[in-house]
């Protein structure tokens, strides 16, 4: 009986860990299904695989990786806000200590379009004045895992 109970517990643990595995979302449609179902979705951005634009000039992207949860988001269907493409938008602001700027609010907004294109805005804002001291926009696309695209989406 003790062996049966132990075996049963091990099987339940194995199935429980399988159910909790992270799944990569490889399209806008998969993203929308997950968000509409109330699933937790995270974005992991490989900035070196995205195009960086600062002050309307394309420049070299840093070899950096960032991530954010899309726990708070908005979906806009085509033409709902004069937008030709449907998109999901999410943003997050955290206070960080930067070696050059000191304490700043790190604001990141991600906009994911129905054609799998992605726009990421990153800004540093001075806490008391909200003056922008850094402003970058990255352009990328949802990765399927076997392409050069730099935006990976995951459902937990």
C-alpha positions as CSV (number, residue, x, y, z in Angstrom):
1,X,0.0,0.0,0.0
2,X,2.8,2.4,0.9
3,X,4.5,1.7,-2.5
4,X,1.2,2.3,-4.3
5,X,0.7,5.6,-2.5
6,X,4.3,6.7,-3.3
7,X,3.9,5.8,-7.0
8,X,0.6,7.6,-7.2
9,X,2.2,10.7,-5.6
10,X,5.1,10.6,-8.1
11,X,2.7,10.3,-11.0
12,X,0.6,13.3,-9.8
13,X,3.7,15.4,-9.3
14,X,4.9,14.5,-12.9
15,X,1.5,15.5,-14.4
16,X,1.4,18.6,-12.3
17,X,4.8,19.8,-13.6
18,X,3.7,19.0,-17.2
19,X,0.6,21.2,-16.8
20,X,2.7,24.1,-15.4
21,X,5.2,24.1,-18.3
22,X,5.8,27.3,-20.2
23,X,4.5,27.4,-23.8
24,X,5.9,29.7,-26.5
25,X,3.3,31.7,-28.3
26,X,4.3,32.0,-32.0
27,X,1.7,34.3,-33.5
28,X,-0.7,37.2,-32.7
29,X,-3.6,34.8,-32.8
30,X,-2.0,32.5,-30.1
31,X,-1.3,35.6,-28.0
32,X,-4.9,36.8,-28.2
33,X,-6.2,33.3,-27.3
34,X,-4.0,33.2,-24.2
35,X,-4.9,36.8,-23.1
36,X,-8.6,36.3,-23.6
37,X,-8.4,33.0,-21.6
38,X,-6.8,35.0,-18.7
39,X,-3.4,33.3,-19.0
40,X,-0.2,34.9,-17.8
41,X,1.8,36.1,-20.8
42,X,5.4,37.3,-20.7
43,X,7.5,38.9,-23.4
44,X,11.3,38.4,-23.6
45,X,13.0,40.8,-25.9
46,X,16.4,40.2,-27.5
47,X,17.2,43.8,-28.4
48,X,20.1,42.9,-30.7
49,X,17.6,41.2,-33.0
50,X,15.5,44.4,-33.2
51,X,16.0,47.6,-35.1
52,X,16.8,50.6,-32.8
53,X,15.7,54.1,-33.7
54,X,16.7,57.1,-31.7
55,X,15.7,60.6,-32.8
56,X,14.5,59.2,-36.2
57,X,18.0,57.7,-36.8
58,X,18.5,53.9,-37.0
59,X,21.5,52.9,-34.9
60,X,23.0,49.6,-33.6
61,X,20.9,47.8,-31.0
62,X,22.6,46.8,-27.7
63,X,23.3,43.1,-27.0
64,X,20.8,43.1,-24.2
65,X,17.8,41.1,-23.2
66,X,14.7,42.4,-21.3
67,X,11.4,41.0,-20.2
68,X,8.0,42.0,-19.0
69,X,4.7,40.6,-18.0
70,X,1.7,41.5,-20.1
71,X,-0.6,41.2,-17.1
72,X,-2.1,44.6,-17.8
73,X,-3.0,45.1,-21.4
74,X,-5.4,46.6,-23.9
75,X,-6.6,45.2,-27.2
76,X,-7.7,47.4,-30.0
77,X,-9.5,45.9,-33.0
78,X,-8.9,47.4,-36.5
79,X,-10.1,51.0,-36.8
80,X,-11.3,51.1,-33.1
81,X,-8.9,54.1,-32.5
82,X,-8.2,54.9,-36.2
83,X,-5.7,52.1,-36.3
84,X,-5.4,50.2,-39.6
85,X,-4.0,47.1,-37.8
86,X,-5.3,45.5,-34.6
87,X,-2.9,45.5,-31.7
88,X,-2.3,44.7,-28.1
89,X,-0.6,47.2,-25.9
90,X,1.0,46.8,-22.5
91,X,3.4,49.0,-20.4
92,X,5.3,48.9,-17.2
93,X,7.3,51.4,-15.1
94,X,9.8,50.5,-12.5
95,X,12.2,52.6,-10.5
96,X,15.8,51.6,-11.2
97,X,19.3,52.9,-10.3
98,X,21.2,53.7,-13.5
99,X,25.0,54.3,-13.5
100,X,24.7,57.5,-15.6
101,X,21.3,58.9,-14.7
102,X,20.9,57.8,-11.1
103,X,17.4,56.8,-9.9
104,X,15.0,57.0,-12.9
105,X,11.7,55.5,-13.8
106,X,12.3,52.9,-16.5
107,X,9.1,53.0,-18.7
108,X,8.6,50.3,-21.3
109,X,5.7,50.0,-23.6
110,X,5.2,47.1,-26.0
111,X,2.7,47.2,-28.9
112,X,2.2,43.9,-30.7
113,X,0.4,44.1,-34.0
114,X,-1.8,41.5,-35.8
115,X,0.9,41.0,-38.5
116,X,3.3,39.9,-35.7
117,X,5.3,43.2,-35.9
118,X,6.3,44.6,-32.5
119,X,7.2,48.1,-31.4
120,X,8.9,48.6,-28.0
121,X,9.3,52.1,-26.5
122,X,11.9,52.5,-23.7
123,X,12.2,55.7,-21.7
124,X,14.0,56.8,-18.6
125,X,12.1,59.5,-16.7
126,X,13.4,61.6,-13.8
127,X,11.3,60.8,-10.8
128,X,10.3,64.3,-9.5
129,X,9.9,66.0,-12.9
130,X,9.2,63.1,-15.3
131,X,11.7,64.7,-17.7
132,X,12.7,62.2,-20.4
133,X,16.5,61.6,-20.3
134,X,16.5,58.6,-22.6
135,X,14.1,57.7,-25.3
136,X,14.5,54.6,-27.6
137,X,12.2,52.8,-29.9
138,X,12.8,49.2,-31.0
139,X,11.1,47.5,-33.9
140,X,11.0,43.7,-34.1
141,X,8.6,40.8,-34.7
142,X,7.2,37.8,-32.8
143,X,9.7,34.9,-33.0
144,X,8.6,31.4,-33.9
145,X,11.8,30.0,-32.3
146,X,13.5,29.2,-35.6
147,X,13.8,32.7,-37.2
148,X,15.9,35.8,-36.6
149,X,13.1,37.7,-34.8
150,X,13.8,39.1,-31.4
151,X,10.5,39.1,-29.5
152,X,9.6,35.9,-27.7
153,X,6.2,35.5,-26.1
154,X,5.4,32.9,-23.4
155,X,2.3,31.6,-21.7
156,X,2.8,30.3,-18.2
